[in-house]
Every structure is written in structure tokens, then in C-alpha cells.
């Protein structure tokens, strides 16, 4: 995270008053109260100004002064200022104070300086549970999960609930299932009182490693459930493919009224609706948010989730309405809208959308160009698509990925320019893989170019990333030409590779 501004917001009059107060004060008590208050305001840089004034007058500061100053530096992500405070603490002999030591550990963790945090921790003769918990939590958050667990195993004080939460987080990230279960058992034996944060951490652990049966049991038997509990279950079920159950949990949440859905809850349930392709469920969620939490739709994350849901369910009209409502449109908003019009046969509308995005000062990314190339392909805009592909490299410095190359091949192929598509593949700076060959193979089938089709079939067995769909397309094309031996060879090859195409299916929503 970028450091926040250290420029104070005090007026000249206020600065003079602070200077006068520090000169008059003979004890640190009053100024420490003011310092603590300033630290907790939206402008903690003002606390740093007061701290600097207090340093000039030794009677006005003590060890509490440094803990407040370190907290303000943490809020500001002011690494250098925190290091200055650290140096002053050592110089004045306050470093032995355990509150200051713990404040330093916390500060260095907040600014992602885990090395300095470890150094401070290692100098503490007898770390307390706060020291251990801060260190374990910091290591886990900074990506050193194994080190976090190693520290936990050598703790010489009894861990508290916060310690267990940090260890469970590390276990979730590492996939340390057995150890995580052992930690859960330890918490059950050690802590007799219910702790909401700990219960949610255990629930999150079981959800993340996929034990949804255990997660459901815990969730049902939790004496009190907050919005985090409900959101964890909705999100976990949606991520694991249990979309209908995720929606059911959301409905139950509204019916029980234990807590109100937040931004994350809405985003997760909309993900489930999108995956189900259920426009009616998505509309129902939209109706709820519009009537109860209208402010959420204007939020970027929730607005983008609604946008994605309506686009995937084919309701471009509602997608446009939501798009217009989003207060701060980011790259996700624009890219989703561009991809949406491409998917629904309105490819030509993607071009003015792209221009409008540039006017609003939002630079495109690689996902934006996939949407643009797809839109041009479906609309038959070959020249425009090639222009975007060139601009992506030359103007925006985005290195084309395999999917971009596949889009260009599809662009040529849909327009019947098969020779150009094959030449483009030969000139690619990277080896053509399954999606690229699949796009050309499909174009050959559509336009009946049997000679090129034959050439491509020799390339497929050695190509990487060939999908089941491409093999099935190849087999079906052979079968439609009564080349049953070739079709069976492809099917046999699929079986040898352990590939099996899922049966296609479709559904409709019926008004009852």
C-alpha cells in the first residue's frame, strides 16, 4: 500500500496553540490523551506533528507517547517515520518496554517489513502472547505461512483465540489439512467460551479446503452467526459449484434476519446466479438490493457483479442500466460491458464503448482487448480487429497472449480468410497451441476447406492445450464426411488421454 500524505491539516492558529501547550505542559498525561485522539482521526498525520513537538520538551513525553506515534505511522504507512521512532526509542532507553516492542512489531508488519519485525521480536527476552500473535499473524499475511506455523510450534506461552485464527489462516493457504484439524481440536479443548472471530476462521478453513459437510455442520451449530459467517458459506458453496445451495443460504440469511448482507455477500450470490445462468434469480437479488440497499449498486464491486450477471444471462438492457448507475467505472466495468455486447450479437457497439472508455481516462488491459477482438470477430470487422491487435502491442505495450492470437485467427476464419489465418499462425512469435488450432479447424469446417482441414489434423496430436471440444469437433467432422475410421481414431486417442466430453444440455426458466 502506498504511504499516505504526511502533510498536516492544522491551521496556523492550531499549530501555535499546540506549540504553546507543549511548552506549558510539565507532564505527558494531557498531551498523550490528545495524541491518542489525533491518532484515531481520519488525519493521523496531525498526531505526528504533535509528537514532533513533544520530543523537543522531555517532560511532555513517555513510553505511551511512542506507542501512539507508532500507531499513527502504521495508519499512514510511513515506513521512514516509524524507523525514526524506533531509533529514538532505542536511544532514550524505552525499547525494553513490552508495549513499545509489540507496537514496533505491529508497525513493521503493517508496512510489510517482515525482516525488521522478526529482528524486533528476536530481541525480546520474554515475548508475551501479543508478541507471538503479532509475529505469527504478520508472517501469515506476508506470505510466510510455513514460518508462521513454525513460530506457533515453539510458543512458550499459551495462545489466545487471535493466535489460533492466524494459524488457521496459514493452514488454509498452505492446504495443511491435518494440522488445521488438529488446531481446531486444540481450540475446542482450550477455549470454553464462544468466540465469533475464531468460529468464522474455523468455518473459513473448512470451506477453503473443500470440506463442505464439516463447514455446513459448523455453520448450522454456531450459536451466533454474523455477516462474515453467512458470506463465508455463500461464497464457499458458489466457488465449489454448489450454486443453488449458495442461493438457498442467501435466501435463508434474509429470512432469518440475523445479519444484513454486505458487499461481499451480494457479490458471491451474484456469482452463483451467473454460473446458474438464472436471470430470474439475478433479477430477484437486484430487486432486493434496489429496495433495501440501493447504495450498493453504485459501488464498483457490486455494480460490476450485477453487470457480469446480466451480461452472462443475456439481458444487455439491464446490464446497460446498471453500467450507467455505477458511480466509478473501473477497467472491470468497461471490459465487462465490451465483452457483453460482443457475446450478445452487438459487436459493433463495442467500438464506441471503447472510445468512451478512453475519453473517461481508463486505460485498457489485456482482458479489454479480448472483448474487442471477439466483438470484431462476431461482427465481421476484420480491419478494425487487426487495428486493435496492432494497437494493443504498439500503443499500449500489452504483450499478446495465446487467447489474443486465437481471437485473431477466429477473426480471419469467420470472414473466410483461411489462408491469411494460416499465415498468421506461421508468423506467430510463440508456438500455436490448442485454442489457436481449434479456431482455424472450426473455420475450415464452416467454409468447407478440406485440404487445410487435413493439414491441421496433423498438427493437433503434437499441439499443447488441445481441448476436449476441439477433439470432439475433429471427430464429428470426420463422421459427417463418412470417414468413420478417422473419427474412431480420434475417439480412441481421447480415451487414451483420459479425455471425456461432457454431454451437452440446456434449460429454460418457466414462469409458474
C-alpha positions in Angstrom: 0.0 0.0 0.0 1.2 3.5 -0.9 2.2 5.8 2.0 -0.4 8.4 2.8 0.4 12.1 2.9 2.3 13.3 6.0 1.2 16.9 5.4 -0.7 18.1 8.4 -4.2 19.7 8.1 -3.7 22.0 11.1 -4.3 25.7 10.6 -1.6 28.1 11.6 -3.5 29.1 14.7 -3.9 25.5 15.8 -0.1 24.9 15.3 0.7 27.9 17.5 -1.7 26.6 20.2 0.0 23.1 20.1 3.4 24.7 20.5 2.2 26.7 23.4 0.6 23.7 25.1 3.8 21.6 24.8 5.8 24.5 26.3 3.4 24.9 29.2 2.9 21.1 30.0 5.1 19.6 32.7 3.7 16.1 32.5 2.9 13.9 29.4 -0.6 12.9 30.6 -2.7 15.6 28.9 -0.7 15.6 25.7 -0.8 11.8 25.4 -4.6 11.9 25.6 -4.6 14.5 22.7 -2.0 12.5 20.8 -4.2 9.3 21.1 -7.2 11.2 19.9 -5.4 12.6 16.9 -4.1 9.2 16.0 -7.7 7.8 15.8 -8.9 10.6 13.5 -9.0 10.4 9.7 -5.9 12.6 9.6 -3.3 10.8 11.8 -0.6 12.9 10.2 -1.6 15.6 12.7 -0.6 13.2 15.5 2.9 13.1 14.0 3.1 16.9 14.2 2.2 16.9 17.9 4.7 14.0 18.5 7.5 16.0 16.9 6.6 19.0 19.2 6.6 16.7 22.3 10.1 15.4 21.5 11.5 18.9 21.9 10.3 19.0 25.6 11.4 15.9 27.5 8.9 16.3 30.4 6.0 16.1 27.9 6.5 12.5 26.6 6.9 9.0 28.0 6.7 5.4 26.6 2.9 5.8 25.9 3.9 8.7 23.5 5.9 6.3 21.3 3.1 3.7 21.1 0.7 6.4 19.9 3.2 7.7 17.4 3.9 4.2 16.0 0.1 3.7 15.7 -0.2 6.9 13.7 2.8 5.8 11.5 1.1 2.4 10.9 -2.1 4.2 9.7 -0.1 6.4 7.4 2.2 3.5 6.2 5.0 5.9 7.0 8.0 3.5 7.0 10.7 6.1 7.4 8.9 7.9 10.3 8.4 4.6 12.1 12.1 3.8 11.7 12.9 7.2 13.2 10.6 6.5 16.2 12.3 3.1 16.6 15.8 4.7 16.6 14.6 7.3 19.2 13.1 4.6 21.4 16.4 2.7 21.4 18.4 5.9 22.1 16.3 7.0 25.0 16.2 3.6 26.7 12.5 2.9 26.2 13.0 -0.2 24.0 12.7 -2.6 26.9 9.0 -1.7 27.3 6.9 -4.6 26.0 4.1 -2.3 24.8 6.6 -0.4 22.6 8.2 -3.7 21.4 4.7 -5.0 20.4 3.9 -1.7 18.7 7.1 -1.9 16.7 6.3 -5.4 15.6 2.8 -4.4 14.5 4.2 -1.3 12.7 6.7 -3.2 10.7 4.1 -5.9 9.7 1.7 -3.2 8.5 4.4 -1.7 6.3 5.3 -5.2 5.0 8.8 -5.1 6.5 8.7 -8.6 8.0 12.5 -8.8 8.3 12.6 -5.8 10.8 9.5 -7.3 12.6 11.4 -10.5 13.1 14.5 -8.6 14.4 12.5 -6.8 16.9 10.7 -10.0 18.0 14.0 -11.8 18.4 15.4 -9.1 20.7 12.5 -9.6 23.2 13.7 -11.7 26.1 10.3 -12.9 27.1 7.6 -12.3 24.4 4.1 -12.3 25.6 1.1 -13.7 23.8 0.6 -10.4 21.9 4.2 -10.5 20.6 3.7 -14.1 19.4 0.3 -13.5 17.9 1.5 -10.3 16.1 4.5 -12.2 14.7 2.5 -15.3 13.6 -0.2 -13.1 12.0 2.4 -11.0 10.2 4.3 -13.9 8.8 1.0 -15.4 7.6 -0.2 -12.2 6.0 3.1 -11.5 4.3 3.2 -15.0 2.6 5.5 -16.8 5.0 2.9 -19.3 6.2 5.3 -22.1 7.0 7.4 -19.8 9.1 4.2 -18.7 10.9 3.3 -22.3 11.8 7.0 -22.9 12.9 6.8 -20.0 15.3 3.5 -21.3 16.6 5.0 -24.6 17.4 7.7 -23.1 19.6 5.5 -20.7 21.5 6.3 -20.8 25.2 3.1 -19.0 26.3 -0.5 -20.1 26.0 -2.0 -18.9 22.7 -5.2 -17.0 22.6 -8.1 -17.0 20.1 -6.4 -14.5 17.8 -3.3 -16.7 17.7 -5.4 -19.7 16.6 -7.1 -17.5 13.9 -3.7 -16.6 12.4 -2.5 -20.2 12.4 -5.7 -21.4 10.8 -5.3 -18.7 8.1 -1.8 -20.1 7.4 -3.1 -23.7 7.3 -5.8 -22.6 4.8 -3.2 -21.0 2.4 -0.9 -24.0 2.6 -3.6 -26.6 2.4 -2.3 -28.1 5.7 -5.5 -30.0 6.3 -4.4 -32.4 9.1 -2.6 -29.7 11.1 -5.6 -27.3 10.6 -7.9 -30.0 12.0 -5.5 -30.5 14.9 -5.6 -26.8 15.6 -9.4 -26.9 15.5 -9.4 -29.8 18.1 -7.0 -27.8 20.3 -9.3 -24.8 20.2 -12.3 -26.9 21.2 -10.4 -28.2 24.2 -8.8 -25.0 25.2 -11.5 -22.3 24.8 -14.8 -22.9 26.5 -16.4 -19.6 25.7 -17.8 -18.9 22.2 -15.7 -16.6 20.0 -17.2 -15.3 16.8 -13.9 -14.5 15.1 -12.5 -17.9 15.9 -15.7 -19.7 14.8 -15.6 -17.8 11.5 -11.9 -18.7 11.0 -12.6 -22.4 11.5 -15.6 -22.2 9.1 -13.4 -20.5 6.5 -10.7 -23.1 6.9 -13.1 -26.0 6.2 -14.7 -24.1 3.3 -11.4 -23.3 1.7 -10.1 -26.9 1.7 -13.4 -28.2 0.4 -14.9 -30.0 3.4 -18.3 -28.5 2.9 -20.0 -31.2 5.0 -17.9 -30.1 8.0 -18.5 -26.4 7.1 -22.3 -27.0 7.0 -22.3 -28.8 10.3 -20.3 -26.0 12.0 -22.4 -23.3 10.4 -25.7 -24.9 11.5 -24.4 -25.3 15.0 -22.9 -21.9 15.5 -24.8 -20.2 18.4 -24.4 -16.8 16.8 -23.7 -16.1 13.1 -22.7 -12.7 11.8 -22.4 -11.4 8.2 -19.0 -13.0 7.9 -20.4 -16.4 8.7 -23.1 -16.2 6.1 -20.9 -14.7 3.5 -18.3 -17.4 4.0 -20.9 -20.1 3.4 -22.4 -18.4 0.4 -19.0 -17.8 -1.2 -17.7 -21.2 -0.4 -20.6 -23.0 -1.9 -20.5 -20.8 -5.0 -16.8 -21.4 -5.5 -17.2 -25.2 -5.2 -20.0 -25.3 -7.8 -23.0 -25.7 -5.4 -24.7 -22.6 -6.9 -28.3 -23.5 -5.9 -27.2 -24.2 -2.3 -25.4 -20.8 -2.2 -28.5 -19.0 -3.3 -30.6 -21.0 -0.7 -28.2 -19.9 2.1 -28.6 -16.3 0.9 -32.4 -16.6 1.0 -32.2 -18.2 4.4 -30.0 -15.3 5.6 -32.6 -12.8 4.5 -35.4 -14.9 6.1 -33.6 -15.4 9.5 -32.6 -11.7 9.7 -29.6 -12.5 11.9 -27.5 -10.0 9.9 -27.7 -7.8 6.8 -25.9 -8.8 3.6 -22.8 -6.7 2.8 -21.0 -6.1 -0.4 -19.1 -9.4 -0.3 -22.4 -11.4 0.3 -24.1 -9.8 -2.7 -21.0 -10.3 -5.0 -20.9 -14.0 -4.0 -24.6 -14.7 -4.5 -24.5 -12.9 -7.9 -21.6 -15.2 -8.9 -23.8 -18.2 -8.2 -26.7 -16.7 -10.2 -24.3 -16.0 -13.1 -23.0 -19.6 -13.1 -26.5 -21.0 -13.0 -27.5 -18.7 -15.9 -30.6 -17.9 -13.9 -31.8 -14.5 -14.9 -34.9 -14.7 -12.6 -32.7 -15.3 -9.5 -30.4 -12.5 -10.6 -33.4 -10.2 -11.0 -34.7 -11.2 -7.6 -31.3 -10.2 -6.0 -31.3 -7.0 -8.0 -34.9 -6.3 -6.7 -33.8 -6.9 -3.1 -30.7 -4.6 -3.4 -32.7 -1.9 -5.2 -35.3 -1.8 -2.4 -33.2 -2.4 0.6 -29.5 -1.5 -0.2 -29.8 0.8 -3.2 -26.4 2.4 -2.4 -24.6 -0.9 -3.0 -25.4 -0.9 -6.8 -23.4 2.3 -7.2 -20.4 0.6 -5.6 -17.8 -0.6 -8.1 -17.6 -4.2 -6.9 -21.3 -4.8 -6.5 -22.2 -2.9 -9.7 -19.6 -5.0 -11.6 -21.1 -8.2 -10.2 -24.6 -7.2 -11.3 -23.2 -6.1 -14.7 -21.4 -9.5 -15.1 -24.6 -11.4 -14.1 -26.9 -9.6 -16.5 -24.4 -9.9 -19.4 -23.9 -13.7 -18.8 -27.7 -14.2 -18.6 -28.2 -12.3 -21.8 -30.1 -9.2 -20.5 -28.0 -6.5 -22.1 -30.7 -3.9 -21.5 -30.4 -4.3 -17.7 -26.6 -4.5 -18.0 -26.6 -1.1 -19.6 -28.8 0.3 -16.9 -26.5 -1.0 -14.2 -23.5 0.2 -16.1 -24.9 3.7 -16.2 -25.6 3.6 -12.4 -22.1 2.6 -11.3 -20.5 5.8 -9.9 -16.9 5.0 -10.5 -16.5 2.8 -13.6 -13.2 0.9 -13.5 -11.5 -1.3 -16.1 -13.6 -4.2 -15.0 -16.8 -2.3 -15.6 -15.8 -1.2 -19.1 -14.3 -4.6 -20.1 -17.4 -6.5 -18.9 -19.6 -4.2 -20.9 -17.5 -4.5 -24.0 -17.4 -8.3 -23.7 -21.1 -8.3 -23.0 -22.1 -6.6 -26.2 -19.7 -8.9 -28.1 -21.4 -12.0 -26.7 -24.9 -10.9 -27.5 -24.5 -10.0 -31.1 -24.0 -6.3 -30.7 -20.3 -6.4 -31.6 -20.4 -3.0 -33.4 -21.4 -1.3 -30.2 -18.1 -2.3 -28.6 -16.1 0.2 -30.6 -17.9 3.4 -29.4 -17.8 1.9 -25.9 -14.0 1.5 -26.2 -13.7 5.1 -27.3 -15.9 6.3 -24.5 -13.7 4.4 -22.0 -10.6 6.2 -23.3 -12.4 9.6 -23.1 -13.0 8.8 -19.4 -9.3 8.2 -18.9 -9.5 4.4 -18.2 -6.6 2.6 -20.0 -7.4 -0.8 -21.5 -5.8 -4.1 -20.3 -5.4 -7.5 -21.9 -9.0 -8.5 -21.0 -10.4 -5.4 -22.7 -8.7 -6.4 -25.9 -10.0 -10.0 -25.8 -13.5 -8.5 -25.7 -12.7 -6.1 -28.5 -11.2 -8.8 -30.7 -14.2 -11.1 -30.0 -16.6 -8.3 -30.8 -14.9 -7.5 -34.2 -14.8 -11.3 -35.0 -18.5 -11.7 -34.4 -19.4 -8.5 -36.3 -17.1 -9.3 -39.2 -14.9 -6.2 -38.6 -11.6 -7.7 -39.8 -9.7 -4.4 -40.4 -10.9 -2.9 -37.1 -9.9 -6.1 -35.2 -6.4 -6.1 -36.8 -6.1 -2.4 -35.9 -6.9 -3.2 -32.2 -4.4 -6.1 -32.2 -1.7 -3.8 -33.5 -2.6 -1.0 -31.1 -2.5 -3.4 -28.2 1.2 -4.1 -28.8 2.4 -0.8 -30.3 0.3 1.8 -28.4 -0.5 0.2 -25.0 2.6 -2.1 -24.7 0.4 -5.2 -23.9 2.1 -8.5 -24.9 -0.4 -10.7 -26.7 -1.3 -13.9 -25.0 -2.5 -17.1 -26.6 -6.1 -16.1 -26.3 -5.4 -12.9 -28.3 -3.8 -14.9 -31.1 -6.8 -17.3 -31.1 -9.2 -14.3 -31.4 -7.3 -13.0 -34.4 -7.4 -16.5 -36.1 -11.1 -16.6 -35.3 -11.4 -13.1 -36.8 -9.9 -14.3 -40.1 -11.7 -17.6 -40.0 -15.2 -16.3 -39.6 -14.6 -13.9 -42.5 -13.5 -16.8 -44.7 -9.9 -15.6 -44.9 -8.4 -19.0 -44.1 -5.1 -18.5 -46.0 -4.5 -15.3 -44.0 -5.3 -17.1 -40.8 -2.8 -19.9 -41.5 -0.1 -17.4 -42.5 -0.8 -15.5 -39.2 -0.3 -18.7 -37.3 3.0 -19.4 -39.0 4.2 -15.9 -38.2 3.3 -16.0 -34.5 6.3 -15.5 -32.2 5.0 -18.2 -30.0 4.1 -21.9 -30.7 0.5 -22.3 -31.6 -1.5 -24.3 -29.1 -4.9 -25.9 -28.9 -7.1 -22.8 -28.9 -5.4 -21.4 -32.0 -5.7 -24.6 -34.0 -9.2 -25.1 -32.7 -10.3 -21.7 -34.1 -8.8 -22.5 -37.5 -10.2 -26.0 -37.5 -13.7 -24.6 -36.8 -13.3 -22.1 -39.7 -12.3 -24.9 -42.1 -15.4 -26.9 -41.1 -17.7 -23.9 -41.6 -16.2 -22.9 -45.0 -15.6 -26.4 -46.2 -11.8 -26.1 -46.8 -11.0 -29.9 -46.7 -7.3 -29.5 -47.8 -6.5 -27.1 -44.9 -8.5 -29.2 -42.6 -6.3 -32.2 -43.4 -3.2 -30.2 -42.8 -4.4 -29.1 -39.4 -5.3 -32.6 -38.2 -1.6 -33.5 -38.5 -0.7 -30.6 -36.2 -3.2 -31.4 -33.4 -1.7 -34.5 -31.9 1.6 -32.7 -31.0 0.0 -29.4 -30.0 -0.3 -28.4 -26.4 -3.6 -27.4 -24.7 -5.9 -29.0 -27.2 -9.3 -29.1 -25.5 -11.8 -31.9 -25.4 -14.1 -29.7 -27.6 -11.5 -29.5 -30.3 -11.0 -33.2 -30.4 -14.8 -33.7 -30.5 -15.1 -31.2 -33.3 -12.5 -33.1 -35.3 -14.2 -36.4 -34.7 -17.6 -35.1 -35.6 -16.3 -33.5 -38.8 -14.8 -36.8 -39.9 -18.0 -38.6 -39.1 -20.1 -36.1 -41.1 -17.9 -36.9 -44.1 -18.4 -40.6 -43.5 -14.8 -41.1 -42.5 -15.6 -43.4 -39.7 -12.2 -44.9 -39.3 -10.6 -41.5 -38.8 -13.5 -40.5 -36.4 -12.9 -43.6 -34.3 -9.2 -43.0 -34.2 -9.8 -39.6 -32.7 -12.2 -41.0 -30.2 -9.7 -43.7 -29.3 -7.0 -41.1 -28.8 -9.3 -39.2 -26.5 -9.9 -42.3 -24.4 -6.2 -43.0 -24.2 -5.6 -39.5 -22.9 -8.4 -39.8 -20.4 -10.5 -37.1 -22.1 -14.3 -37.4 -21.9 -16.6 -34.7 -23.3 -19.5 -33.9 -21.0 -22.9 -34.3 -22.6 -24.4 -31.0 -23.7 -27.5 -29.8 -22.0 -29.7 -26.7 -22.0 -32.5 -25.4 -19.8 -35.2 -22.8 -19.8 -36.9 -20.9 -17.0 -40.6 -21.4 -16.8 -42.9 -18.9 -15.1 -45.1 -20.7 -12.6 
